[in-house]
Amino acid sequence: MKIIKYYGSDPHQAEFISHDSEPLMAVIAHDGSHAVVALLDEGCEHHILLANALDSYEIDKYYRIIFDNEGADWTFVCPPDYKGISNKEKRIAQFFNDGVDTITAFLKAIDYDVPINVPKRYRRHMDYLKNSEY
């Protein structure tokens, strides 16, 4: 996985990926090929980070996290066309499984061994799975 570090307003900034730094944010390609990471204050929002770092606006092709040395919060939003899976339950389950694997690989690549959390406001998809017969 190629890790792209986005420095934002200070391209000469010293290394910022450390366990003692401020919170970080990342967009991680669904296929695991690359990720962009920035200080939270420099990235602002995931779609802004993606646009500024890669000149891309295809946010639905990326997993989105905000993390620090205590954990990673995953903005869990499953695109309706994820991997062409039409069955909603199967699509959400696949997205979740793929996301855990890809986000974990990213975090390990930058030496962060922290748990992944889906904040309550993003759990509607997970609640949907719990209430389905999948």
Backbone as ProteinMPNN parsed JSONL, in Angstrom:
{"seq_chain_A": "MKIIKYYGSDPHQAEFISHDSEPLMAVIAHDGSHAVVALLDEGCEHHILLANALDSYEIDKYYRIIFDNEGADWTFVCPPDYKGISNKEKRIAQFFNDGVDTITAFLKAIDYDVPINVPKRYRRHMDYLKNSEY", "coords_chain_A": {"N_chain_A": [[0.841, -1.177, 0.0], [0.633, 2.114, -0.942], [1.539, 4.92, 0.846], [0.497, 8.146, 1.113], [1.538, 11.161, 2.247], [-0.027, 14.0, 3.329], [0.721, 17.299, 3.668], [-0.481, 19.766, 3.706], [-0.888, 23.082, 4.611], [1.74, 23.502, 5.284], [4.208, 22.465, 3.625], [6.809, 21.847, 4.305], [6.886, 20.748, 6.733], [7.904, 18.843, 9.572], [8.117, 15.277, 10.04], [4.947, 13.873, 10.714], [3.55, 11.619, 11.464], [3.222, 10.053, 14.221], [2.945, 8.515, 17.415], [2.525, 10.394, 19.332], [1.457, 12.602, 18.227], [-0.999, 15.014, 17.06], [-4.514, 14.293, 16.412], [-5.081, 12.244, 13.504], [-6.149, 11.942, 10.073], [-7.455, 9.859, 7.475], [-7.869, 8.738, 4.113], [-8.558, 5.777, 2.509], [-7.984, 3.738, -0.159], [-10.449, 1.584, -1.497], [-9.475, -0.697, -2.779], [-7.09, -1.07, -1.533], [-4.719, -0.102, -2.576], [-3.583, 2.422, -2.141], [-3.281, 5.157, 0.209], [-4.171, 8.235, 1.773], [-2.888, 10.33, 4.192], [-3.205, 12.711, 6.817], [-2.663, 15.409, 9.152], [-5.405, 16.011, 11.28], [-6.352, 18.685, 11.419], [-5.249, 19.752, 9.117], [-6.295, 18.235, 7.046], [-9.029, 18.592, 7.248], [-11.819, 17.741, 6.177], [-12.799, 14.542, 4.939], [-13.44, 14.415, 2.159], [-12.356, 16.807, 1.295], [-9.644, 16.463, 1.867], [-9.087, 14.365, 0.073], [-9.586, 15.647, -2.387], [-7.678, 17.748, -2.31], [-5.208, 16.38, -2.004], [-5.127, 14.391, -4.001], [-6.46, 15.348, -6.132], [-8.975, 14.321, -6.624], [-12.412, 13.403, -6.631], [-13.877, 11.284, -5.944], [-15.079, 10.128, -3.484], [-16.555, 7.938, -2.601], [-15.057, 5.735, -3.175], [-13.33, 5.204, -1.203], [-12.31, 4.258, 2.101], [-12.891, 5.875, 5.191], [-11.255, 7.339, 7.873], [-10.651, 8.643, 11.189], [-8.084, 9.024, 13.44], [-6.009, 8.225, 16.32], [-3.542, 7.584, 18.865], [-5.123, 5.99, 20.434], [-7.284, 4.858, 19.114], [-9.207, 4.174, 16.097], [-11.648, 5.877, 14.413], [-14.167, 4.992, 12.278], [-15.721, 6.286, 9.547], [-18.418, 5.017, 8.599], [-19.801, 4.385, 5.722], [-21.494, 2.807, 3.402], [-21.219, 2.529, 0.011], [-23.854, 2.535, -2.462], [-23.264, 1.096, -4.737], [-21.211, -0.642, -4.167], [-18.746, -2.814, -5.123], [-20.454, -3.827, -7.03], [-22.463, -5.315, -5.875], [-25.71, -6.183, -5.527], [-27.554, -7.018, -3.573], [-28.501, -5.712, -0.581], [-27.859, -6.475, 2.128], [-25.755, -8.324, 1.769], [-23.95, -6.652, 0.461], [-23.36, -4.669, 2.416], [-22.254, -6.297, 4.428], [-19.998, -7.326, 3.057], [-18.632, -4.923, 2.537], [-18.066, -4.133, 5.163], [-16.393, -6.278, 6.066], [-14.269, -6.152, 4.172], [-13.431, -3.545, 4.676], [-12.516, -3.608, 7.367], [-10.274, -5.296, 7.05], [-8.707, -3.796, 5.181], [-8.39, -1.268, 6.39], [-7.102, -2.039, 8.75], [-4.702, -3.051, 7.657], [-3.641, -0.665, 6.608], [-3.305, 0.861, 8.999], [-1.426, -0.733, 10.348], [0.673, -0.484, 8.54], [1.566, 2.06, 9.035], [2.417, 1.817, 11.569], [0.488, 1.787, 13.646], [-1.253, 0.225, 16.045], [-4.172, -0.059, 16.757], [-7.582, -0.202, 17.974], [-10.448, -0.46, 15.777], [-13.23, 1.558, 15.503], [-16.696, 2.02, 14.995], [-18.409, 4.854, 15.063], [-21.415, 5.703, 16.871], [-23.268, 7.261, 15.324], [-22.833, 6.336, 12.771], [-23.651, 3.75, 12.646], [-25.976, 2.8, 11.472], [-26.039, 1.178, 9.194], [-24.926, -1.131, 10.182], [-26.751, -1.773, 12.147], [-28.853, -2.344, 10.499], [-28.001, -4.746, 9.369], [-28.053, -6.387, 11.643], [-30.759, -6.568, 12.089], [-31.681, -7.874, 9.895], [-32.215, -10.895, 7.985], [-29.837, -11.881, 7.167]], "CA_chain_A": [[0.0, 0.0, 0.0], [1.372, 3.37, -1.014], [1.049, 5.902, 1.817], [0.753, 9.519, 0.676], [1.417, 12.078, 3.388], [-0.46, 15.332, 2.9], [1.18, 18.258, 4.666], [-1.371, 20.915, 3.722], [-0.385, 24.455, 4.572], [3.176, 23.553, 5.56], [4.838, 21.337, 2.94], [8.135, 21.6, 4.866], [6.663, 20.267, 8.095], [8.609, 17.617, 9.957], [7.277, 14.078, 10.052], [3.821, 14.025, 11.636], [2.948, 10.341, 11.854], [3.817, 9.521, 15.441], [1.917, 8.227, 18.41], [2.365, 11.547, 20.212], [0.97, 13.749, 17.459], [-2.412, 15.338, 17.081], [-5.292, 13.3, 15.649], [-4.827, 12.143, 12.074], [-7.249, 11.441, 9.259], [-6.985, 9.164, 6.277], [-8.743, 8.111, 3.123], [-7.87, 4.559, 2.121], [-8.649, 3.178, -1.336], [-11.11, 0.297, -1.272], [-8.641, -1.797, -3.275], [-5.889, -1.153, -0.712], [-3.529, 0.293, -3.326], [-2.987, 3.643, -1.608], [-4.004, 5.899, 1.238], [-3.669, 9.578, 2.042], [-2.991, 10.625, 5.614], [-2.88, 14.101, 7.153], [-3.129, 15.88, 10.445], [-6.828, 16.302, 11.181], [-6.559, 20.108, 11.138], [-4.821, 20.039, 7.742], [-7.178, 17.548, 6.113], [-10.364, 19.174, 7.472], [-12.862, 16.748, 5.906], [-12.258, 13.495, 4.065], [-13.563, 14.763, 0.737], [-11.414, 17.912, 1.039], [-8.324, 15.835, 1.833], [-8.981, 13.63, -1.188], [-9.493, 16.617, -3.483], [-6.411, 18.483, -2.222], [-4.032, 15.518, -2.128], [-5.126, 13.566, -5.211], [-7.308, 15.993, -7.147], [-10.038, 13.356, -6.887], [-13.671, 13.699, -5.953], [-14.584, 10.007, -5.859], [-14.989, 9.757, -2.075], [-17.18, 6.632, -2.382], [-14.082, 4.67, -3.458], [-12.372, 5.245, -0.1], [-12.688, 4.145, 3.506], [-12.541, 7.143, 5.835], [-11.038, 7.203, 9.314], [-9.947, 9.641, 12.002], [-7.442, 8.154, 14.422], [-4.883, 8.652, 17.15], [-2.901, 6.425, 19.488], [-6.095, 5.221, 21.209], [-8.23, 4.149, 18.267], [-9.565, 4.704, 14.779], [-13.086, 5.995, 14.174], [-14.449, 4.736, 10.88], [-16.933, 6.882, 8.994], [-18.93, 3.842, 7.906], [-20.817, 4.718, 4.723], [-21.375, 1.819, 2.334], [-21.78, 3.025, -1.258], [-24.888, 1.651, -3.004], [-22.743, 0.281, -5.845], [-19.972, -1.275, -3.727], [-18.366, -4.066, -5.795], [-21.537, -4.302, -7.882], [-23.322, -6.234, -5.122], [-27.045, -5.58, -5.489], [-28.211, -7.369, -2.325], [-28.044, -4.741, 0.42], [-27.242, -7.14, 3.273], [-24.462, -8.869, 1.345], [-23.079, -5.512, 0.153], [-22.905, -4.073, 3.674], [-21.365, -7.269, 5.077], [-18.738, -7.348, 2.309], [-17.992, -3.637, 2.791], [-17.534, -4.179, 6.521], [-15.257, -7.211, 6.125], [-13.168, -5.579, 3.392], [-12.969, -2.347, 5.362], [-11.71, -4.0, 8.531], [-8.988, -5.79, 6.555], [-7.935, -2.737, 4.519], [-8.035, -0.251, 7.391], [-6.096, -2.657, 9.622], [-3.437, -3.071, 6.909], [-3.148, 0.715, 6.581], [-2.833, 1.245, 10.335], [-0.178, -1.47, 10.613], [1.721, 0.06, 7.665], [2.112, 3.283, 9.647], [2.77, 1.427, 12.936], [-0.584, 2.046, 14.614], [-1.979, -0.99, 16.401], [-5.281, 0.471, 17.549], [-8.872, -0.771, 17.572], [-11.305, 0.28, 14.847], [-14.54, 1.808, 16.083], [-17.685, 2.689, 14.159], [-19.191, 5.697, 15.971], [-22.857, 5.442, 16.911], [-24.004, 7.917, 14.249], [-22.589, 5.619, 11.516], [-23.982, 2.333, 12.83], [-27.274, 2.442, 10.899], [-25.851, 0.031, 8.301], [-24.672, -2.311, 11.008], [-28.043, -2.098, 12.755], [-29.634, -2.953, 9.432], [-27.578, -6.151, 9.276], [-28.525, -7.095, 12.829], [-32.204, -6.764, 11.991], [-32.025, -8.618, 8.678], [-32.048, -12.348, 8.106], [-28.569, -12.224, 6.539]], "C_chain_A": [[0.89, 1.245, 0.0], [0.719, 4.37, -0.048], [1.468, 7.296, 1.359], [0.504, 10.427, 1.873], [1.092, 13.469, 2.867], [-0.121, 16.327, 4.012], [0.358, 19.537, 4.697], [-0.654, 22.236, 3.622], [1.118, 24.56, 4.8], [3.883, 22.359, 4.911], [6.231, 20.994, 3.473], [8.057, 21.076, 6.301], [7.461, 18.992, 8.346], [7.62, 16.451, 9.963], [6.164, 14.209, 11.085], [3.188, 12.71, 12.063], [3.723, 9.772, 13.03], [2.709, 9.341, 16.464], [1.672, 9.41, 19.348], [1.769, 12.751, 19.503], [-0.514, 13.986, 17.697], [-3.186, 14.253, 16.334], [-4.999, 13.393, 14.156], [-6.11, 11.708, 11.363], [-6.674, 10.777, 8.032], [-8.16, 8.774, 5.394], [-7.935, 6.953, 2.553], [-8.64, 3.926, 0.966], [-9.24, 1.812, -1.017], [-10.247, -0.87, -1.728], [-7.319, -1.934, -2.515], [-4.619, -0.695, -1.397], [-2.831, 1.509, -2.742], [-3.883, 4.26, -0.544], [-3.364, 7.278, 1.352], [-3.911, 9.839, 3.521], [-2.54, 12.055, 5.861], [-3.233, 14.35, 8.61], [-4.589, 16.278, 10.283], [-7.086, 17.76, 10.815], [-6.146, 20.493, 9.726], [-5.761, 19.402, 6.719], [-8.591, 18.101, 6.118], [-11.479, 18.143, 7.364], [-12.286, 15.737, 4.916], [-12.328, 13.864, 2.589], [-12.629, 15.91, 0.358], [-9.992, 17.373, 0.962], [-8.107, 15.121, 0.503], [-8.802, 14.588, -2.365], [-8.143, 17.327, -3.478], [-5.199, 17.601, -2.5], [-3.966, 14.791, -3.474], [-5.92, 14.179, -6.356], [-8.414, 15.026, -7.595], [-11.27, 13.733, -6.079], [-14.51, 12.43, -5.783], [-14.5, 9.428, -4.442], [-15.588, 8.375, -1.802], [-16.258, 5.459, -2.711], [-13.046, 4.541, -2.339], [-13.046, 4.973, 1.239], [-12.177, 5.415, 4.177], [-12.405, 6.945, 7.342], [-10.427, 8.478, 9.893], [-9.368, 8.836, 13.159], [-6.352, 8.867, 15.215], [-4.324, 7.404, 17.811], [-3.849, 5.582, 20.332], [-7.08, 4.437, 20.348], [-8.484, 4.86, 16.958], [-11.082, 4.71, 14.652], [-13.335, 5.939, 12.68], [-15.77, 5.385, 10.498], [-17.526, 5.834, 8.063], [-20.098, 4.227, 7.006], [-20.603, 3.775, 3.544], [-22.009, 2.357, 1.056], [-22.8, 2.039, -1.832], [-24.41, 0.76, -4.152], [-21.461, -0.459, -5.464], [-19.811, -2.656, -4.361], [-19.498, -4.654, -6.648], [-22.488, -5.267, -7.194], [-24.693, -5.585, -4.95], [-27.794, -5.88, -4.194], [-27.641, -6.512, -1.2], [-27.317, -5.397, 1.597], [-25.851, -7.669, 2.925], [-23.465, -7.744, 1.056], [-22.515, -4.897, 1.435], [-21.937, -5.006, 4.395], [-20.001, -7.31, 4.387], [-17.942, -6.067, 2.553], [-17.347, -3.63, 4.176], [-16.291, -5.07, 6.594], [-14.039, -6.671, 5.372], [-12.566, -4.377, 4.114], [-12.097, -2.657, 6.563], [-10.328, -4.452, 8.081], [-8.116, -4.661, 6.002], [-7.5, -1.655, 5.502], [-6.969, -0.79, 8.335], [-4.733, -2.686, 8.935], [-2.825, -1.676, 6.844], [-2.559, 1.104, 7.94], [-1.525, 0.527, 10.686], [0.972, -0.919, 9.781], [2.334, 1.327, 8.235], [2.359, 3.086, 11.143], [1.756, 1.885, 13.986], [-1.336, 0.746, 14.834], [-3.094, -0.575, 17.349], [-6.592, -0.161, 17.081], [-9.62, 0.154, 16.615], [-12.695, 0.364, 15.463], [-15.448, 2.453, 15.037], [-18.54, 3.515, 15.113], [-20.697, 5.462, 15.808], [-23.604, 6.044, 15.724], [-23.819, 7.23, 12.895], [-22.992, 4.148, 11.589], [-25.303, 1.92, 12.186], [-27.155, 1.247, 9.948], [-25.651, -1.252, 9.108], [-25.958, -2.743, 11.708], [-28.955, -2.776, 11.736], [-29.285, -4.445, 9.297], [-28.088, -6.962, 10.456], [-30.005, -7.453, 12.725], [-32.635, -7.524, 10.747], [-31.82, -10.107, 8.926], [-30.73, -12.808, 7.509], [-27.707, -12.985, 7.493]], "O_chain_A": [[1.778, 1.395, 0.839], [-0.482, 4.629, -0.115], [2.658, 7.584, 1.233], [-0.591, 10.456, 2.435], [1.836, 14.04, 2.07], [-0.605, 16.215, 5.138], [0.49, 20.323, 5.634], [0.093, 22.485, 2.676], [1.709, 25.607, 4.535], [4.129, 21.352, 5.575], [6.779, 19.949, 3.123], [9.074, 20.983, 6.988], [7.661, 18.177, 7.446], [6.409, 16.66, 9.895], [6.42, 14.616, 12.218], [2.35, 12.708, 12.965], [4.741, 9.1, 12.861], [1.653, 9.966, 16.364], [0.687, 9.408, 20.087], [1.593, 13.806, 20.112], [-1.177, 13.256, 18.433], [-2.584, 13.39, 15.695], [-4.71, 14.464, 13.623], [-7.031, 11.177, 11.983], [-5.562, 11.08, 7.6], [-9.271, 8.52, 5.86], [-6.78, 7.119, 2.162], [-9.822, 3.614, 1.105], [-8.61, 0.989, -0.352], [-10.287, -1.935, -1.113], [-6.517, -2.817, -2.82], [-3.532, -0.882, -0.85], [-1.608, 1.621, -2.836], [-5.063, 3.933, -0.418], [-2.18, 7.459, 1.068], [-5.003, 9.597, 4.037], [-1.621, 12.553, 5.211], [-3.998, 13.602, 9.219], [-4.967, 16.827, 9.248], [-7.95, 18.043, 9.985], [-6.654, 21.477, 9.189], [-5.994, 19.966, 5.65], [-9.273, 18.076, 5.093], [-12.023, 17.72, 8.384], [-11.382, 16.062, 4.146], [-11.369, 13.645, 1.85], [-12.162, 15.977, -0.779], [-9.219, 17.776, 0.093], [-7.053, 15.264, -0.118], [-7.961, 14.361, -3.235], [-7.528, 17.49, -4.532], [-4.259, 18.037, -3.165], [-2.882, 14.595, -4.025], [-6.033, 13.585, -7.428], [-8.739, 14.931, -8.779], [-11.175, 14.305, -4.993], [-15.708, 12.501, -5.509], [-13.918, 8.363, -4.235], [-15.167, 7.705, -0.86], [-16.648, 4.304, -2.539], [-12.026, 3.87, -2.493], [-14.178, 5.39, 1.486], [-11.151, 5.965, 3.777], [-13.319, 6.45, 8.001], [-9.786, 9.266, 9.197], [-10.079, 8.053, 13.79], [-5.856, 9.931, 14.844], [-4.6, 6.289, 17.37], [-3.436, 4.566, 20.89], [-7.652, 3.45, 20.811], [-8.04, 5.986, 16.737], [-11.724, 3.667, 14.771], [-12.788, 6.732, 11.913], [-16.814, 5.064, 11.066], [-17.178, 5.77, 6.884], [-21.231, 4.376, 7.463], [-19.648, 3.926, 2.781], [-23.213, 2.613, 1.024], [-22.623, 0.828, -1.699], [-25.073, -0.218, -4.498], [-20.701, -0.862, -6.344], [-20.635, -3.548, -4.157], [-19.493, -5.848, -6.949], [-23.246, -5.968, -7.865], [-24.814, -4.548, -4.297], [-28.601, -5.059, -3.758], [-26.449, -6.578, -0.901], [-26.263, -4.916, 2.014], [-24.896, -7.487, 3.68], [-22.28, -7.865, 1.367], [-21.315, -4.635, 1.519], [-20.915, -4.559, 4.915], [-18.967, -7.326, 5.054], [-16.728, -6.113, 2.752], [-16.215, -3.173, 4.338], [-15.258, -4.658, 7.122], [-12.916, -6.725, 5.875], [-11.347, -4.212, 4.159], [-11.053, -2.034, 6.753], [-9.321, -4.043, 8.659], [-6.929, -4.578, 6.316], [-6.365, -1.183, 5.446], [-6.031, -0.073, 8.683], [-3.719, -2.38, 9.561], [-1.614, -1.524, 7.007], [-1.442, 1.617, 8.014], [-0.621, 1.132, 11.263], [2.113, -0.882, 10.242], [3.491, 1.639, 7.954], [2.493, 4.054, 11.892], [2.129, 2.315, 15.078], [-1.98, 0.228, 13.921], [-2.986, -0.716, 18.567], [-6.703, -0.601, 15.937], [-9.451, 1.373, 16.637], [-13.26, -0.644, 15.89], [-15.016, 3.326, 14.285], [-19.312, 2.955, 15.891], [-21.171, 5.074, 14.741], [-24.492, 5.396, 15.17], [-24.571, 7.509, 11.961], [-22.695, 3.383, 10.672], [-25.714, 0.771, 12.347], [-28.049, 0.402, 9.894], [-26.153, -2.316, 8.745], [-26.224, -3.937, 11.846], [-29.729, -3.671, 12.076], [-30.167, -5.288, 9.132], [-28.511, -8.105, 10.285], [-30.444, -8.497, 13.207], [-33.822, -7.79, 10.561], [-31.305, -10.508, 9.97], [-30.516, -14.011, 7.356], [-26.589, -13.366, 7.146]]}, "name": "protein", "num_of_chains": 1, "seq": "MKIIKYYGSDPHQAEFISHDSEPLMAVIAHDGSHAVVALLDEGCEHHILLANALDSYEIDKYYRIIFDNEGADWTFVCPPDYKGISNKEKRIAQFFNDGVDTITAFLKAIDYDVPINVPKRYRRHMDYLKNSEY"}
